Amino acid sequence: MKQEILFDFNTLVDLSEYGIDIPLFNMRITKTIERLQEKFFLVDSSLTPIRIDDLKFAHSQDYIQKVLNQPDTVVEVGYELIKDGKYERFDPLAQKRPFSEIIQKMLLHAGGTYQSSLSALDLGFSYFLGGGMHHAMSFGPGGFCLLNDIVIAARKLQSQYKVKKVLVVDLDCHKGDGTAEITASDDTIYTFSIHMKAGWPLDQKKRLENGRLNPSFISSDLDVAIGPFDDYLNKLAAALAKIDLAQFDLAIVVHGADVFIDDVLPSAGGIKLSEQEVLQRDQMVFNWLKSKNIPQSWCLGGGYGASIYKIYCNFLLSINYKYLKTR
């Protein structure tokens, strides 16, 4: 198996430049790169943004038009910047750059996940230091996720006849509700999510005011809910054993690091794994896919705070890749 790590400094988003106070994005990527450069020679990739037309693979035309014409609204909703009519984690006086730039960055992230998935088909394994926006739904953003790069990548490859059936393995602390909602009636994409039993997004009301099911409660093909006293690794192993890998042409893994005990996001506190336990989790999934020669494309997902880079580095330094290359 050959491997590749993709990153592009153009994907970095300093949210403070936009007046947004969320402990996400830049540090976890730059510190990971710094650590890997101590052992490997890395070159910045030049990724191509996903085309606007490709957004149709995951999103409605109404939402695509909002992305194009109402970027401020998309970012405000996606990053949850307004609560009860007041700004939340946002200071307009500190905003130096337009929200439309964030949209452009997310198009680049979506392009990175697609490129990583394409590379995985060629090499066997590819890791993109970005993406994993699993809360974005067909009709709109949510949970710090503006575009569902996971589904876009999977369906674009399907449209190009490069894959037929795709497995999504979502290891984020929070349920991959956007991916589940978009693919609910799609038998060609199998979604597996292992996440907190309680907490966001499952702490919302199950029914909307109109009586319909809250889309965050739409089931994945396989959901594993982790309670505070559950044995995470045993439940993960049991879940993986239920999945018939032979049917899949590609696996996209959302490498959520917010299960780490040192993650600082309050809503991620429902799972608190040690550094070693997270590494065991990652190696379990990697080796499981490798055992059946399933091409695997990994993207970041959630992970918040100064220590999160350790999770990515521990995994990438453990899998014995023969070489790294960038495009």
C-alpha positions as CSV (number, residue, x, y, z in Angstrom):
1,M,0.0,0.0,0.0
2,K,1.3,3.4,-1.0
3,Q,0.1,6.5,0.9
4,E,-0.3,10.2,0.4
5,I,-0.9,13.2,2.7
6,L,-2.6,16.2,1.1
7,F,-2.6,19.7,2.5
8,D,-2.8,23.2,1.0
9,F,-2.0,26.3,3.1
10,N,-4.8,28.0,1.1
11,T,-7.3,26.0,3.0
12,L,-6.3,27.6,6.3
13,V,-8.9,29.8,7.9
14,D,-8.0,32.2,10.7
15,L,-11.5,32.7,12.0
16,S,-10.4,35.5,14.3
17,E,-9.9,37.6,11.1
18,Y,-13.6,37.2,10.5
19,G,-14.5,38.1,14.1
20,I,-15.4,34.5,14.9
21,D,-14.3,32.9,18.2
22,I,-14.1,29.1,17.6
23,P,-10.9,27.1,18.5
24,L,-10.7,25.4,15.2
25,F,-8.8,25.0,11.9
26,N,-5.3,26.6,11.7
27,M,-3.4,25.4,14.7
28,R,-4.3,21.8,14.4
29,I,-3.2,21.7,10.8
30,T,0.0,23.8,11.0
31,K,1.2,21.9,14.2
32,T,0.6,18.6,12.5
33,I,2.6,19.7,9.5
34,E,5.4,21.0,11.7
35,R,5.6,17.7,13.5
36,L,5.5,15.6,10.3
37,Q,8.2,17.7,8.8
38,E,10.6,16.7,11.5
39,K,10.5,13.2,10.0
40,F,9.4,13.6,6.4
41,F,9.8,16.0,3.5
42,L,6.4,17.6,2.8
43,V,5.5,19.9,0.0
44,D,2.4,22.2,0.0
45,S,-0.2,20.8,-2.5
46,S,-2.1,23.0,-4.9
47,L,-5.6,21.7,-4.5
48,T,-8.4,22.7,-6.9
49,P,-11.7,24.0,-5.4
50,I,-14.8,21.8,-6.1
51,R,-16.8,23.3,-8.9
52,I,-20.1,25.0,-8.0
53,D,-21.9,22.6,-10.3
54,D,-20.6,19.7,-8.1
55,L,-22.4,21.0,-5.1
56,K,-25.5,19.4,-6.6
57,F,-24.2,16.0,-5.5
58,A,-25.0,16.9,-1.9
59,H,-27.1,20.1,-1.8
60,S,-30.4,21.4,-3.0
61,Q,-30.5,24.2,-5.7
62,D,-32.1,26.5,-3.1
63,Y,-29.1,26.1,-0.8
64,I,-26.6,26.4,-3.6
65,Q,-28.1,29.7,-4.5
66,K,-27.7,30.8,-0.9
67,V,-24.1,29.8,-0.9
68,L,-23.6,31.9,-4.0
69,N,-25.7,34.9,-3.2
70,Q,-26.1,35.0,0.6
71,P,-22.7,34.0,2.0
72,D,-23.2,36.1,5.2
73,T,-26.4,34.2,6.1
74,V,-24.7,30.8,5.3
75,V,-21.8,31.5,7.6
76,E,-23.9,33.0,10.4
77,V,-26.1,29.9,10.4
78,G,-23.3,27.4,9.8
79,Y,-21.1,28.8,12.6
80,E,-24.0,29.5,14.9
81,L,-23.2,33.2,15.3
82,I,-26.6,34.4,16.3
83,K,-28.6,33.1,19.3
84,D,-31.8,34.5,20.6
85,G,-31.3,37.6,18.3
86,K,-27.9,38.3,19.7
87,Y,-24.4,37.6,18.4
88,E,-22.8,34.4,19.8
89,R,-19.0,33.8,19.4
90,F,-18.9,36.7,17.0
91,D,-17.7,40.2,17.3
92,P,-18.6,42.3,14.2
93,L,-16.1,45.0,15.3
94,A,-13.3,42.5,15.1
95,Q,-14.2,41.3,11.6
96,K,-11.5,42.3,9.1
97,R,-12.5,40.0,6.1
98,P,-15.8,39.2,4.4
99,F,-17.6,36.0,5.1
100,S,-17.6,35.2,1.3
101,E,-13.9,34.3,1.7
102,I,-14.9,31.5,4.0
103,I,-17.2,30.0,1.4
104,Q,-14.3,30.0,-1.1
105,K,-12.1,28.2,1.5
106,M,-14.8,25.6,2.0
107,L,-15.0,25.0,-1.7
108,L,-11.3,24.3,-1.6
109,H,-11.8,21.9,1.4
110,A,-14.4,20.0,-0.6
111,G,-11.9,19.8,-3.5
112,G,-9.3,18.4,-1.2
113,T,-11.6,15.6,0.0
114,Y,-12.4,14.7,-3.6
115,Q,-8.7,14.7,-4.6
116,S,-7.9,12.6,-1.5
117,S,-10.5,10.1,-2.4
118,L,-9.3,10.0,-6.0
119,S,-5.8,9.4,-4.8
120,A,-6.9,6.7,-2.4
121,L,-8.3,4.7,-5.4
122,D,-4.8,4.9,-7.0
123,L,-2.6,4.5,-3.9
124,G,-4.7,2.6,-1.4
125,F,-4.5,5.3,1.3
126,S,-4.8,9.1,1.3
127,Y,-5.1,11.6,4.1
128,F,-6.4,15.2,3.6
129,L,-5.6,17.7,6.3
130,G,-9.0,19.3,6.0
131,G,-12.6,18.6,5.2
132,G,-14.9,16.3,7.2
133,M,-17.9,18.7,7.2
134,H,-20.4,16.0,8.2
135,H,-23.1,18.3,9.7
136,A,-23.9,20.1,6.5
137,M,-27.3,18.9,5.2
138,S,-28.9,19.0,1.8
139,F,-30.8,22.2,2.6
140,G,-28.3,24.1,4.7
141,P,-25.3,24.4,6.9
142,G,-24.8,23.5,10.6
143,G,-22.4,22.6,13.3
144,F,-19.5,24.6,11.8
145,C,-20.0,22.8,8.5
146,L,-21.0,24.7,5.4
147,L,-20.7,22.1,2.6
148,N,-20.8,18.3,2.9
149,D,-17.5,17.5,1.2
150,I,-17.9,13.8,2.1
151,V,-21.0,13.2,0.0
152,I,-19.8,15.5,-2.7
153,A,-16.6,13.5,-3.1
154,A,-18.4,10.1,-3.0
155,R,-21.1,11.1,-5.6
156,K,-18.7,12.8,-7.9
157,L,-16.6,9.7,-8.1
158,Q,-19.7,7.7,-8.7
159,S,-20.7,10.0,-11.5
160,Q,-17.3,9.5,-13.1
161,Y,-17.8,5.7,-12.9
162,K,-14.8,5.3,-10.7
163,V,-16.7,3.7,-7.8
164,K,-20.1,2.1,-7.3
165,K,-20.5,1.8,-3.5
166,V,-18.9,3.9,-0.9
167,L,-18.6,3.4,2.9
168,V,-18.5,6.4,5.2
169,V,-16.9,5.7,8.6
170,D,-17.6,8.7,10.9
171,L,-15.4,8.7,14.0
172,D,-16.4,12.2,15.1
173,C,-17.7,12.7,18.7
174,H,-20.9,14.1,17.2
175,K,-23.3,12.2,15.0
176,G,-22.8,12.6,11.3
177,D,-26.3,13.9,10.9
178,G,-25.8,15.8,7.7
179,T,-24.3,12.9,5.9
180,A,-27.1,10.6,7.2
181,E,-29.8,13.1,6.0
182,I,-28.4,13.6,2.5
183,T,-27.9,9.8,1.9
184,A,-31.0,8.5,3.7
185,S,-32.5,7.1,0.5
186,D,-29.2,6.3,-1.2
187,D,-28.2,2.6,-1.1
188,T,-24.9,3.3,-2.8
189,I,-23.5,5.2,0.2
190,Y,-23.4,3.3,3.5
191,T,-23.0,5.5,6.6
192,F,-21.6,4.4,9.9
193,S,-21.4,6.8,12.7
194,I,-20.0,6.2,16.3
195,H,-20.8,9.2,18.5
196,M,-22.0,10.5,21.8
197,K,-25.3,9.0,23.0
198,A,-26.3,12.4,24.5
199,G,-25.3,15.9,23.5
200,W,-25.3,17.9,20.3
201,P,-26.9,17.4,17.8
202,L,-29.0,14.8,19.7
203,D,-29.9,17.2,22.5
204,Q,-32.4,19.0,20.3
205,K,-36.1,18.3,20.1
206,K,-36.8,15.2,18.1
207,R,-39.8,16.7,16.4
208,L,-39.9,20.1,14.7
209,E,-42.8,22.5,15.3
210,N,-44.6,21.2,12.2
211,G,-44.4,17.7,13.6
212,R,-41.8,16.4,11.2
213,L,-38.8,14.5,12.4
214,N,-35.8,16.7,13.2
215,P,-33.3,15.8,10.4
216,S,-30.5,15.4,13.0
217,F,-32.4,12.3,14.1
218,I,-32.4,10.6,10.7
219,S,-30.6,7.3,11.2
220,S,-27.3,6.4,9.6
221,D,-27.2,3.0,8.1
222,L,-25.4,2.0,11.3
223,D,-25.3,4.2,14.4
224,V,-23.4,3.4,17.6
225,A,-24.2,5.6,20.5
226,I,-21.6,5.8,23.2
227,G,-22.7,6.5,26.8
228,P,-20.4,7.8,29.6
229,F,-19.6,4.3,30.9
230,D,-19.4,2.4,27.6
231,D,-16.3,0.6,26.4
232,Y,-15.7,2.6,23.3
233,L,-13.1,0.3,21.6
234,N,-15.2,-2.9,22.2
235,K,-18.3,-1.2,20.8
236,L,-16.3,0.0,17.8
237,A,-14.9,-3.5,17.1
238,A,-18.4,-5.1,17.4
239,A,-19.8,-2.5,15.0
240,L,-17.0,-3.0,12.4
241,A,-17.7,-6.8,12.5
242,K,-21.2,-6.1,11.3
243,I,-20.1,-4.4,8.1
244,D,-19.5,-6.5,5.0
245,L,-16.5,-4.7,3.5
246,A,-16.4,-6.7,0.3
247,Q,-19.2,-4.6,-1.2
248,F,-17.3,-1.3,-1.1
249,D,-15.0,0.3,-3.6
250,L,-13.9,3.1,-1.3
251,A,-14.1,4.1,2.4
252,I,-14.1,7.8,3.4
253,V,-13.1,8.1,7.1
254,V,-14.0,11.2,9.1
255,H,-11.1,11.3,11.5
256,G,-12.9,13.1,14.4
257,A,-10.3,14.0,17.1
258,D,-12.9,15.5,19.4
259,V,-13.2,12.3,21.3
260,F,-9.8,13.1,22.9
261,I,-10.0,14.0,26.6
262,D,-8.1,17.2,26.0
263,D,-10.5,18.5,23.4
264,V,-11.8,21.9,24.5
265,L,-15.2,22.2,22.8
266,P,-17.8,21.9,25.6
267,S,-20.3,20.0,23.3
268,A,-17.7,17.3,22.7
269,G,-17.4,16.2,26.4
270,G,-19.6,13.1,26.1
271,I,-16.6,10.9,25.0
272,K,-13.2,11.3,26.7
273,L,-10.7,8.9,25.3
274,S,-7.0,8.9,26.3
275,E,-4.4,9.7,23.7
276,Q,-3.5,6.0,23.5
277,E,-7.2,4.9,23.2
278,V,-7.7,7.3,20.3
279,L,-4.6,5.8,18.5
280,Q,-6.0,2.3,19.1
281,R,-9.3,3.4,17.6
282,D,-7.6,4.8,14.5
283,Q,-5.3,1.8,14.0
284,M,-8.3,-0.5,14.4
285,V,-10.2,1.2,11.5
286,F,-7.1,1.5,9.3
287,N,-6.1,-2.1,9.7
288,W,-9.7,-3.3,9.3
289,L,-9.9,-1.5,5.9
290,K,-6.4,-2.5,4.9
291,S,-7.2,-6.2,5.7
292,K,-9.7,-6.2,2.8
293,N,-7.7,-3.9,0.5
294,I,-10.4,-1.2,0.6
295,P,-9.0,2.1,-0.6
296,Q,-9.3,4.6,2.3
297,S,-9.5,8.4,2.2
298,W,-9.3,10.1,5.5
299,C,-10.3,13.7,6.3
300,L,-10.2,15.7,9.5
301,G,-13.7,16.2,11.0
302,G,-13.9,17.8,14.5
303,G,-11.1,18.6,16.8
304,Y,-10.6,21.6,19.0
305,G,-7.8,23.1,21.1
306,A,-4.0,23.2,21.3
307,S,-3.4,19.5,21.8
308,I,-5.5,18.1,19.0
309,Y,-2.7,17.9,16.5
310,K,-1.3,15.0,18.6
311,I,-4.2,12.8,17.4
312,Y,-3.4,13.3,13.7
313,C,0.3,12.9,14.2
314,N,0.1,9.8,16.3
315,F,-2.0,8.1,13.7
316,L,0.0,9.2,10.7
317,L,3.3,8.4,12.3
318,S,2.1,4.9,13.2
319,I,0.9,3.5,10.0
320,N,4.3,2.9,8.4
321,Y,3.8,4.6,5.1
322,K,6.5,4.0,2.6
323,Y,6.6,7.5,1.3
324,L,4.6,10.7,1.2
325,K,3.9,12.7,-1.9
326,T,1.8,15.7,-2.6
327,R,0.1,17.0,-5.8
